[in-house]
Amino acid sequence: MHVLVLSTGNPLLENALLAAGHTVTVLQPAGTAAVPGTARHTIEHWDDLDALTALEPALPRADAIATIDEQAIVAAAHLRQLRALPGLSVAAAHAYTDKATMKTALAAAGLPVAQHRVVRHADEVATAADEFGWPVLVKPRAGLATLNTFVVRNPDHLKELVDAKAFDTRITDPTGRLTAGHALDSLHEARHGFLVEQFLDVDAEFFCDLYVHRGIVLLAVPGRYDAPLLQSVGDVSFDTALPPEHPEARDIADLATRAAAALGAQSGVVHCEILRDRTKGLFVGEAGARPGGGSITELASVMYAFDLPATLAALATDEVPDLDGTPRFPALTAVMVPAPAGTVAHVADRDAIEALPGVLDADIRLTVGQPAPAGIGTVTRAGRVLYVPDNLKTLDQEVANLRAALDIRVEPLTAA
């Protein structure tokens, strides 16, 4: 099969399709590296659908069009529509990537979501806050990794944020993968406005990745973040895949499944964020038509013993992947490696960490004498440790002990 893959620079899907024997053409932003073994076409911006329409006749015939990149979901759907190919529709692609459309569709389906309003300027935030009650949450309509997402506590705080240019500041991207989309734009740059949301008093945040074939959920992988994501931006964190018998796992998977059905059936992975309000229960936060970020897909594949690249390749070509659904561990945690800004002076040896009880694998991307790699939003780049918890009730302390064993020491950067 010939597959056209839209990619921002992570070649996971392209290499998986090549390994499965498929022919692959990649459409990617200009300036990103070519993937060996593939034909290559470039674009300047994913959201320039007129340019994509003009480019389409020059693209080779393909049997399928696929992506696992948030920024390229609408573009992939647009090209499918031009080619009359099966897969996620343009309407569903917008529902998965535009948070205003998403929340409207989820609410219409009877799912619990925070109230929201679309505004175009910080001057309009107070009116929405007067309706919902202070504080409120501000976020882009299209975004990822909590970029440009923050709480506005009251009118005085709003003024402080406006004076500090919080609504006019663009995000810096150390990965270089987001320049062909709008994720780096300031809130005031957003062509279609941004969201003001009802503030939820979140005491826990969960995720659930659904592996779906033609709208049928083959595997649901519920899990929990160590803290709500807005509380962990720029901080160390850990994610845990929960066992199916966990008290909230079934409810998490059920809400995620209902959300995916409301937004649009497809073959692929749907990533959902579920929030627990202290007094109001569970809410659907967001859902994406792509795998979870960070180590979530790795947690799923290790917990349930499946080949992640082969699974993504199968779903991209409308095949049914081999998913057993039997967990290998009572729970599984990905502990993100802390990386404060500065030059790395010391870090424990990988073999020493992997020799610790419960550790399955340590990926430590810190080199003594080199700067610690910068993250972006909730995305960390210094590595992770896969760990089987001894007891979920003592997991916080277990992770603290593991981080102490990493013994990371960083010398502050000095001005030139």
N, C-alpha and C positions, 0 to 999 in steps of 0.2 A: 504494500500500500504506500502511496505517496502522501505524506503529511506536511502541511504548511504549519510551522510553529511560530507563534509570535512570542518574542523573548526579550527581556531587558538585560540579559547577560549571565543569568544562571543557567548553564546548559544541562541541567538534570533531565528534563524531558527529552531534549534533542538526543542526548547520548543514550537514553533508555530506548528510544524508538530505533536508533541505529543498531543497538545491541539486539533488538528484536527482529532485525532484518528489513526494516522499512526504509524507504527513501525519504530523506528529510530536506526540506527547504526552510530556511530561517528568515523571518522578517524581523529586523531588529533596528534599534536607533543607530544613526550614523555615529561613528566613534567607538562603538563597542566591538569587542574582539570577535572574529569569525570562529565558528565551531568547526573543527576539522571533520571532513567527511560529509559536509552539508553544502548545498548551494545557498547563496546569501543575497538578500535584498535589504535595502535600508530605508528608513523613514526619518523625518525630522521630529514629528510629534504624533503621539498615539491618538489624540483627540481631533486631529485634522482629517475628518472623514471625507471631505472633498478631495484631499490629496490621496487618500486611500482609494477612493473610487477611480481617480485618474490612473493610479498605479496598477489597479487590479488586472487590466488586460495584459500587462507585462509579466505578471506572476504565472508560474507554470500551473498546469492542471493538477489538482490535488483531490484526493479522495476524502480528506478530512482536514479541518482547520482547528488547531488546539493551542491553548496557552495555560500556564499555571501562574501567570503574573497579573496581579490586581490591575495594573495600569493598562493592560492590553485586552481586558475582557470585552469591552464594548467594541474595540477595533476588530477583534476576532469574530464577534457576532455580526458586525457589519459586513465583513468579507464573506461570511457564510451566507448571509442574505443575498448578496450579489451573485454568489455561485449556486444558490438554492441547495446548499448542503445542510445535512442534519446537525443538530447540536443546540446549545443554548441560544435562544432567540435574542434579537436586539432589545425587545421590551424587557425580557428577563435580565439581560446584561445590565441595563440601566437600573433595574430594581435591586440588583446585587451590589452596584457600585455607587449609586446616588442615595445617600442616607435619608434624605427627605422622602424620596419615592419608596425606599425600603420600609421606613417606619409607617408610612401611610398604608402600604400593602399589608404589613403585618397586623396593624390595628384593625383593618377591614376584615382580616381573617380571624379576628377574635383573640389574637395573641397579646399578652401584656407587654407594652412598650412605653417608654417615657413620652410624654407630650412634647411636641416640637413646633417651632415656627422658623420659616426661612426669612432671613433679614439680609440687607445688603451693606449695612454700615453699623459701626459700633453705636451710633446715635440711636439705633432702633432696639438695642439690647434691653434697655430699661423697660420699654413698653411690654416686651415679652415677659420679662422678669416680674413685672407687676401682675401679669396674668397668672403665671405659674407659681409665683412666690420666690423670694431670694433664698439661697443662692441659685444660680443657673449654670448650666454647662454650655460652653461654646465650642463648636467644632466645624471642620470643613464638611461640605456635602460629599466630597470625594477625597478620601485620605487613607492613610494607613499608619500603623505603629504609633498612634496617638499624636501624630504631628499636628501642631497648631490647635491642640485640644486643651482647654483649661477651664477651671471653675472661676466664676465671677461671684464674689461673696455678697456685695452690696453696692449701692451707687457710688460710694467713696472709692471702693476697690475698682469699679469700672473706670472711674476717672484716672486712677493711678495707672491702670493698664493702658488706657488711651495715651496718657502723657508719656508712658514708657515705650510707645510705638508697638505694643504687642500685636495690634491688628494690622500692622504694616510691615512686619518683619518676615523676610523669607527664611526658609530653613536651609542650613548648610548640609550638604550630602557628602560624607566622606566615602561612600560606596561608589558614587558615580553612576548609579543605576536608575536614578529617579529624574534625570534631567529632561526626558522626553515626555513627561506627564505634568500634572498640575499639583502633585503632592508637596512640592517645595514652595508653592505660591503662598503669599500672605493671605489672610482672610479678606482683606479689602481688595485684593486682586481677583478674587473668585468671580467669574463672569456671571454666575447664576446665584450669587449670594452664599451665605453660610447658615449654619443651624444654631439656634438657641434652644436648649432642651431643658425640660423639667429636671431638677437635680434629684437624684436618688441617693439615699443614705446607704451606700453600698458597704456591706461588711464582708463580702466574699465575691470573687469573680471566677467563673468556670468557663471552660471551652469544651467544644465537642466537634470532632471532625467526622463527617459522614462520607463513607465511600459508597457512591451511588451509581447504579447502572440503569439507564432509562427510567429514572425516577424511583427505582426500588433501592432502598437502603440495604446494602450488603453487610456493612459493618459500621457500628457507631462506637467512637472512642471518646468517652467523656473524661474530663480531667479538671484540675483546679490549679489556678495560679496561687502562689504563696500569699499574694496581696492583690487588691484591685489594681489594674494596670496604671491608672492615673497616680496611684501612690508609689509606684515602683519605677517610674520613668527616671532614668539616670542613676538608678540604684541597682544593687545586685538582686537577683531574683532566682526563683526556681519554679518549675512546672511539674505537676504530677499527674500521670495517667491513673485514674481511679479504677478499682475493680468493679465489675458489673453489680455486685451486691452492696456497694456503698450506698448509704441511706439516700443520697441525692442523685446518684448516677442515673437512675431510671428516669427521673423527672427531667434532668438535664438533656438526656438523649431524646426524650419525647418532645420537648420544646424545640430542640434543634431540628428534628424531623418535620414537625409542623411548620417551622419557619421555611425550610427548604421547599416544602410543597407549596407554600403560599407565594414564594418568590419565583419559582420556575423549575420544572423538572429538567434533569439533564443526566448525562453520563460524566462523572468526574468526582471531584472532592468538594464538599461544602464545609466551610469552617464557620462555626457559630461561637459568639460570645454571649454568655448568660450571666446576668447580674442578680445577686441576692440583696434586696433591700432589708434593712433591719426589722422593719415592721410590716412591709407589704409583700414579702415573698419574692418569687423569682420573676425576672423580666428578661425578655430577649433584648440584648444590647445591639448586636450587629450580626450580619451573616455575609460571607464572601464566597463567590463561586471559584474557589481555589483552595489549596491546602493551607493549613495553619503555618504561621511563620516560626522563626526560632527553631527549637528542637521538637516541636509538636509532632511533625510527621515522623521523625525518628523515634520518638516515644511510642507512637502507634505501631510502627513496623517491628520494633523490638518486643514490645509488650505482646503483640499478637502474631509474631513470627511470620511475617510475610515480606516479600521482596518489594520494597517501595518503588524503585524505578520500573520494574516489570509491571507493577500494578498501575502506575501512572500511564505507561505505554499502552496497556490493555484498554483502559478507560478512554484514552484519546482516540483509539481506533475502534471503539464501540464493541470491544470484546469483554467478556465476563472474567474478571481476575480471580485468581485462586486465593480466597480469603476464608480461613477456618473459623475465626471468631472466638477461639479458646485462649484466654489470657495465660501467659507463661509465668507471670509473677503476681503476687497479691497486690502490688502497686509498683510503679516505676517513676523515678524522679530524674529530671534533667536539671542539674545545678549549674547555673551560669557562672563562669569564672569572673570574679570581680577584677576590674581593670581601671583603677583610678588614673587620672591623667598624670603623665610623667614618664621617666625612663625606668625600665624594669631593672632592679638591682638584684632580685633573687626570686626564684620560684621553684617549688619542689619538683623533683624528677617525676616524669610521667609513670615510670615503672613503680615508683614508691607509692603513688596515689592508687594505681590499679591493684596494688597488693593489699589495700585496705579492705576490711570486711564490707560486703555489699556493693563495692564498686565494680561495674561491668566494663567501663571504658572511660578513658580520660583523653579529651582533645584539648590540649593546652596550647594556645596560640600566642604565647608570650616568650620573648627571647631576651635574655639578659643583655643589657646594653642598648636595647632598642626601645623606642617609644611604645607605650601600650596603645593598641588600636582603638580608635574612637568609635563609639556606637552612634546610632541615630534613633531617636524616639525610644521605643521599647526593645530595639534590636541591639544586642550585644555582639561583639566581634572577637572577644578574647578567648572563646572556647566554652566547653561545657564538660561536666562529668555525669555519666549515666550511673544511677545509684538505685539499688533496691532497698527501700526503707525497712528498718526493723519493725517499726510501729508508726502508723500515721499520727498517733497522738503525741509522739515524741520527735516528729520529723524536723521541727524547727531547730531543736538542739542537735540532732544528728547532722543537719546541714551546717550548723555553726561549727561543729567539730571537724567536718570535712574541709570547710574553708580555712580553718586554723591549720590543718595539715598541709594545705597548699602553700602556706607561708610566703605569700606574695608581698614583696617589699618594692616600693616605687619611690624613686628620688624625684622631687618636684622639678618641673621644667624651669629653667632659668632664662631670663630675657637675654637676647643676643647683645 
